[in-house]
């Protein structure tokens, strides 16, 4: 028997509290949107915006303002500084992507400028990265495309597995893939194309009554948007490490959602003719022990990375910490609860009719 520290017959009314969860999600979404549009904005790292970043370590602590003034020379344009680690000795220096020198020449220019500005405080360049604007744009398009196609394939998988509607899901995927390809000739940016295509995907799922897929996709978008909004509020740079964390969170949140959906499907087949809200609540409670264990161990490992992993992995770990909490909540209050909001699915009605026939047919089960 599997280990469970929460009783299998626990009956917490999660679905009854869904409107409170909706309110919290709405506040977080609006706060993130306000920060992205009118606040800090989505701060793109050099992986996407292009530019140069240098990690510098001094023998003794240096103030940010002194560092900026010391490197304020024409050869080093577009400088911004950021403390890195603890103690004030480590700094990240970011420069605009308009530099004309190659890596070795630029390293020499930074080294000479630091030596002239801080002659009594030796500085060492521990890392230097250069990304051109075209490479940054290409990485941006590929990252957005990867997120889009991941969500699209998830919608197909969920529809086929939990609603046995592989053909409808395949038609939807083919149409959306073709539409995405054709829209690419309009010259619109990849971000606009992805948002437009995801909107179409949600509408198609709604009209085809692919409720399980719509719930899962809505939950994934909920997780990504809230996590990105909180990163904007915290002024965290969006780089390849953060994108990797977001992709990881999509898989993590989907796994948690599938566990609840799988138990719901089993309960639909084996339970009496219960209302959908009670079936969802029952399924969430039955998988609660596994959800807490999975989330708890993931949080513990991610927290260790955040505290002990150093500055290079700091943003990845922070994104994971935020996403695990948001993703766990969305599996219950978004992906599952939205099934109730959308109404009875075709699969639900079929199972309820089977139960009704079973209890109405005289025979070994008797007449109820």
C-alpha positions as CSV (number, residue, x, y, z in Angstrom):
1,X,0.0,0.0,0.0
2,X,1.3,3.4,-0.9
3,X,2.4,5.7,1.9
4,X,-0.2,8.4,2.7
5,X,-0.1,10.8,5.6
6,X,-3.6,12.2,4.8
7,X,-6.6,9.8,5.1
8,X,-8.1,8.6,1.8
9,X,-11.6,9.6,3.0
10,X,-10.6,13.3,3.7
11,X,-13.5,15.6,2.7
12,X,-12.2,19.2,2.4
13,X,-14.6,21.4,0.4
14,X,-12.0,22.7,-2.1
15,X,-14.6,23.4,-4.8
16,X,-16.8,25.4,-2.4
17,X,-13.9,27.8,-1.9
18,X,-13.1,28.2,-5.6
19,X,-14.4,31.7,-5.8
20,X,-11.9,32.9,-3.2
21,X,-9.1,31.2,-5.3
22,X,-10.5,33.0,-8.4
23,X,-10.2,36.3,-6.6
24,X,-6.6,35.7,-5.5
25,X,-5.7,34.6,-9.0
26,X,-7.4,37.7,-10.5
27,X,-5.5,40.0,-8.2
28,X,-2.2,38.4,-9.0
29,X,-2.9,38.5,-12.7
30,X,-3.9,42.2,-12.6
31,X,-0.9,43.1,-10.5
32,X,1.5,41.3,-12.9
33,X,-0.2,42.9,-15.9
34,X,0.1,46.4,-14.3
35,X,3.8,45.8,-13.6
36,X,4.5,44.5,-17.1
37,X,2.7,47.5,-18.8
38,X,3.3,50.4,-16.4
39,X,5.8,49.2,-13.8
40,X,9.1,47.4,-14.2
41,X,8.0,45.7,-17.4
42,X,9.3,42.3,-18.5
43,X,13.1,42.8,-18.1
44,X,14.6,40.7,-20.9
45,X,18.1,39.4,-20.4
46,X,20.9,39.5,-22.9
47,X,19.8,36.1,-24.2
48,X,16.8,37.8,-25.8
49,X,17.6,41.5,-25.9
50,X,21.2,41.1,-27.0
51,X,24.2,42.8,-25.3
52,X,27.1,41.9,-23.1
53,X,27.2,40.8,-19.5
54,X,30.4,40.6,-17.3
55,X,30.6,39.0,-13.9
56,X,33.2,40.9,-11.9
57,X,34.7,40.2,-8.5
58,X,36.6,42.8,-6.4
59,X,39.0,42.2,-3.6
60,X,37.0,44.5,-1.4
61,X,33.3,45.7,-1.6
62,X,32.4,48.4,-4.1
63,X,29.3,50.6,-4.2
64,X,27.1,50.5,-7.3
65,X,27.4,54.3,-7.8
66,X,31.2,54.2,-7.6
67,X,31.2,51.4,-10.1
68,X,28.9,53.2,-12.6
69,X,30.9,56.4,-12.4
70,X,34.3,54.6,-12.8
71,X,33.1,52.8,-16.0
72,X,31.4,55.9,-17.5
73,X,33.6,56.0,-20.6
74,X,32.7,56.1,-24.4
75,X,34.1,52.7,-25.0
76,X,31.6,51.0,-22.6
77,X,28.1,52.1,-23.6
78,X,24.8,51.4,-22.0
79,X,26.1,50.3,-18.6
80,X,23.9,49.0,-15.8
81,X,25.1,47.3,-12.7
82,X,23.6,44.7,-10.3
83,X,24.9,43.2,-7.1
84,X,25.7,39.6,-7.4
85,X,25.8,37.3,-4.3
86,X,26.6,38.7,-0.9
87,X,29.3,40.9,0.6
88,X,29.3,43.6,-2.1
89,X,32.3,42.2,-3.9
90,X,30.5,40.6,-6.9
91,X,28.7,42.6,-9.5
92,X,27.1,41.9,-12.9
93,X,27.9,44.6,-15.5
94,X,25.5,44.7,-18.4
95,X,26.2,46.7,-21.6
96,X,24.0,47.5,-24.6
97,X,24.4,45.3,-27.7
98,X,25.9,48.2,-29.7
99,X,29.5,47.4,-28.8
100,X,31.8,47.1,-31.8
101,X,34.7,45.2,-30.1
102,X,35.0,41.4,-30.0
103,X,35.1,39.4,-26.8
104,X,38.8,39.6,-26.1
105,X,39.0,43.3,-27.0
106,X,36.0,44.1,-24.8
107,X,37.4,42.1,-21.9
108,X,40.6,44.1,-22.1
109,X,38.7,47.4,-22.2
110,X,36.7,46.5,-19.1
111,X,39.8,45.3,-17.3
112,X,41.7,48.5,-18.1
113,X,38.8,50.7,-17.1
114,X,38.4,48.8,-13.7
115,X,42.1,49.0,-13.1
116,X,42.1,52.8,-13.7
117,X,39.0,53.4,-11.7
118,X,39.9,51.2,-8.7
119,X,43.8,51.0,-8.6
120,X,43.8,49.8,-5.0
121,X,41.0,47.3,-5.4
122,X,41.9,44.4,-7.8
123,X,39.0,43.3,-10.0
124,X,38.8,40.0,-11.9
125,X,36.3,39.2,-14.7
126,X,35.0,35.8,-14.0
127,X,32.5,35.5,-16.8
128,X,31.9,37.4,-20.1
129,X,28.9,36.7,-22.4
130,X,28.1,38.4,-25.7
131,X,24.9,38.0,-27.6
132,X,24.0,39.9,-30.8
133,X,20.6,41.5,-31.4
134,X,19.7,39.0,-34.2
135,X,20.6,36.0,-32.1
136,X,18.5,37.4,-29.2
137,X,15.5,37.9,-31.5
138,X,15.9,34.3,-32.9
139,X,16.0,32.9,-29.3
140,X,12.9,34.9,-28.4
141,X,10.9,33.5,-31.3
142,X,12.1,30.0,-30.6
143,X,11.2,30.3,-26.9
144,X,7.7,31.6,-27.6
145,X,7.2,29.0,-30.3
146,X,8.3,26.2,-27.9
147,X,5.8,27.4,-25.3
148,X,3.0,27.5,-27.8
149,X,3.5,24.1,-29.3
150,X,4.0,22.5,-25.9
151,X,0.6,23.8,-24.8
152,X,-1.0,22.7,-28.1
153,X,0.3,19.2,-27.9
154,X,-0.9,19.1,-24.3
155,X,-4.4,20.0,-25.4
156,X,-4.4,17.1,-27.9
157,X,-3.1,14.6,-25.3
158,X,-5.7,15.6,-22.7
159,X,-8.6,15.5,-25.1
160,X,-7.6,12.1,-26.3
161,X,-6.8,10.5,-23.0
162,X,-9.6,11.8,-20.9
163,X,-12.4,12.4,-23.4
164,X,-11.5,9.8,-26.0
165,X,-11.9,12.4,-28.7
166,X,-8.6,12.0,-30.6
167,X,-10.1,12.9,-33.9
168,X,-11.5,16.2,-32.7
169,X,-8.2,17.0,-31.0
170,X,-6.2,16.1,-34.0
171,X,-8.4,18.3,-36.3
172,X,-8.0,21.2,-33.8
173,X,-4.2,20.8,-33.7
174,X,-3.9,20.6,-37.5
175,X,-6.0,23.7,-38.0
176,X,-4.1,25.7,-35.4
177,X,-0.7,24.6,-36.6
178,X,-1.7,25.5,-40.2
179,X,-3.2,28.8,-39.0
180,X,0.0,29.6,-37.1
181,X,2.1,28.8,-40.2
182,X,0.0,31.0,-42.5
183,X,-0.1,33.9,-40.0
184,X,3.7,33.8,-40.0
185,X,3.5,35.4,-43.5
186,X,1.7,38.5,-42.2
187,X,4.9,39.9,-40.6
188,X,3.4,39.9,-37.1
189,X,5.8,39.4,-34.2
190,X,6.0,35.9,-32.6
191,X,4.5,37.2,-29.4
192,X,1.4,38.5,-31.2
193,X,1.1,35.3,-33.2
194,X,1.3,33.1,-30.1
195,X,-1.2,35.1,-28.1
196,X,-3.6,35.1,-31.1
197,X,-3.2,31.4,-31.7
198,X,-3.7,30.5,-28.0
199,X,-6.8,32.6,-28.0
200,X,-8.1,30.6,-31.0
201,X,-7.1,27.3,-29.3
202,X,-9.2,28.2,-26.2
203,X,-12.2,29.2,-28.4
204,X,-12.0,26.0,-30.4
205,X,-11.8,23.9,-27.2
206,X,-14.8,25.6,-25.9
207,X,-17.0,25.1,-29.0
208,X,-15.8,21.5,-29.5
209,X,-16.6,20.8,-25.8
210,X,-13.1,19.7,-25.1
211,X,-13.6,20.6,-21.5
212,X,-10.7,18.6,-20.0
213,X,-8.3,20.1,-22.5
214,X,-9.7,23.6,-21.9
215,X,-9.3,23.2,-18.2
216,X,-5.7,22.0,-18.5
217,X,-4.7,24.7,-21.0
218,X,-6.3,27.4,-18.9
219,X,-4.5,26.2,-15.9
220,X,-1.1,26.2,-17.7
221,X,-1.7,29.8,-19.0
222,X,-2.7,30.8,-15.5
223,X,0.5,29.5,-14.1
224,X,2.8,31.0,-16.7
225,X,1.1,34.4,-16.7
226,X,1.1,34.7,-12.9
227,X,4.7,33.5,-12.6
228,X,5.8,36.0,-15.3
229,X,3.9,38.8,-13.6
230,X,5.5,38.1,-10.3
231,X,8.9,38.0,-11.9
232,X,8.1,41.5,-13.4
233,X,7.1,42.8,-10.0
234,X,10.4,41.4,-8.5
235,X,12.4,42.9,-11.4
236,X,13.9,39.5,-12.4
237,X,15.5,39.2,-15.8
238,X,13.8,36.8,-18.3
239,X,16.7,34.8,-19.7
240,X,17.1,31.2,-21.0
241,X,17.3,29.9,-17.4
242,X,13.9,31.4,-16.6
243,X,12.4,30.1,-19.9
244,X,13.7,26.6,-18.9
245,X,12.1,27.0,-15.5
246,X,8.8,28.0,-17.2
247,X,8.9,25.0,-19.4
248,X,9.6,22.8,-16.4
249,X,6.6,24.3,-14.6
250,X,4.4,23.5,-17.6
251,X,5.3,19.9,-17.2
252,X,5.0,19.9,-13.4
253,X,1.6,21.6,-13.4
254,X,0.4,19.3,-16.1
255,X,1.5,16.2,-14.2
256,X,-0.4,17.4,-11.1
257,X,-3.5,18.1,-13.2
258,X,-3.4,14.7,-14.9
259,X,-3.3,13.0,-11.5
260,X,-6.5,14.7,-10.5
261,X,-8.1,14.2,-13.9
262,X,-7.2,10.5,-13.8
263,X,-8.8,10.0,-10.4
264,X,-11.9,12.0,-11.6
265,X,-12.2,9.6,-14.6
266,X,-12.0,6.6,-12.3
267,X,-14.6,8.0,-10.0
268,X,-16.9,8.8,-12.9
269,X,-16.8,5.2,-13.9
270,X,-17.1,3.6,-10.5
271,X,-19.0,6.0,-8.3
272,X,-22.8,6.4,-8.0
273,X,-24.6,9.1,-9.9
274,X,-23.0,12.0,-7.9
275,X,-23.1,15.6,-9.0
276,X,-20.0,16.8,-10.8
277,X,-18.9,19.2,-8.0
278,X,-18.9,16.3,-5.5
279,X,-17.0,14.1,-7.9
280,X,-14.3,16.7,-8.4
281,X,-14.1,17.3,-4.7
282,X,-13.8,13.6,-4.0
283,X,-11.0,13.3,-6.6
284,X,-9.0,16.2,-5.3
285,X,-9.2,14.9,-1.7
286,X,-8.2,11.4,-2.8
287,X,-5.0,12.7,-4.5
288,X,-4.3,15.3,-1.8
289,X,-1.6,13.3,0.0
290,X,0.3,12.7,-3.3
291,X,0.0,16.4,-4.2
292,X,1.4,17.6,-0.9
293,X,4.2,15.1,-1.0
294,X,5.2,16.0,-4.6
295,X,4.9,19.7,-4.0
296,X,6.7,19.6,-0.7
297,X,9.7,17.6,-1.9
298,X,9.9,19.8,-5.0
299,X,9.8,23.0,-2.9
300,X,12.5,21.7,-0.5
301,X,14.9,20.8,-3.4
302,X,14.2,24.2,-5.2
303,X,14.6,26.1,-1.9
304,X,18.0,24.4,-1.5
305,X,19.0,25.5,-5.0
306,X,17.8,29.1,-4.3
307,X,19.7,29.4,-1.0
308,X,22.9,27.4,-1.8
309,X,23.0,27.3,-5.6
310,X,24.7,30.7,-6.2
311,X,23.7,33.6,-8.4
312,X,23.9,31.8,-11.7
313,X,20.9,29.5,-10.8
314,X,19.2,32.0,-8.6
315,X,16.6,33.2,-11.1
316,X,15.8,29.6,-12.2
317,X,15.2,28.5,-8.6
318,X,13.1,31.6,-7.8
319,X,10.9,31.0,-10.9
320,X,10.5,27.3,-9.8
321,X,9.6,28.3,-6.2
322,X,6.8,30.7,-7.5
323,X,5.6,28.3,-10.1
324,X,5.4,25.2,-7.9
325,X,3.1,27.0,-5.5
326,X,1.0,28.6,-8.2
327,X,0.9,25.3,-10.2
328,X,-0.3,23.2,-7.3
329,X,-3.1,25.6,-6.5
330,X,-4.2,25.9,-10.2
331,X,-4.5,22.1,-10.5
332,X,-7.2,22.2,-7.8
333,X,-8.8,25.6,-8.3
334,X,-8.4,26.3,-12.0
335,X,-7.9,23.1,-14.1
336,X,-10.4,21.1,-12.0
337,X,-12.9,23.7,-11.0
338,X,-13.2,25.0,-14.5
339,X,-14.9,21.7,-15.4
340,X,-17.7,22.6,-13.1
341,X,-18.0,26.1,-14.6
342,X,-18.1,24.7,-18.2
343,X,-20.8,22.2,-17.3
344,X,-21.3,18.5,-17.9
345,X,-18.8,17.0,-20.3
346,X,-19.9,14.3,-22.8
347,X,-17.9,11.8,-20.9
348,X,-19.6,12.7,-17.7
349,X,-23.0,12.4,-19.2
350,X,-22.2,9.0,-20.7
351,X,-21.0,7.7,-17.3
352,X,-24.0,9.0,-15.5
353,X,-26.3,7.3,-18.0
354,X,-24.5,4.0,-17.4
355,X,-25.0,4.3,-13.7
356,X,-28.7,5.2,-14.1
357,X,-29.2,2.1,-16.3
358,X,-27.4,0.0,-13.9
359,X,-29.6,0.9,-11.0
360,X,-32.8,0.9,-12.9
361,X,-32.3,-2.6,-14.5
362,X,-33.7,-5.4,-12.5
363,X,-31.4,-8.3,-11.9
364,X,-28.5,-9.1,-9.6
365,X,-28.2,-5.5,-8.5
366,X,-31.9,-5.2,-7.8
367,X,-34.1,-2.2,-8.5
368,X,-33.3,1.1,-6.9
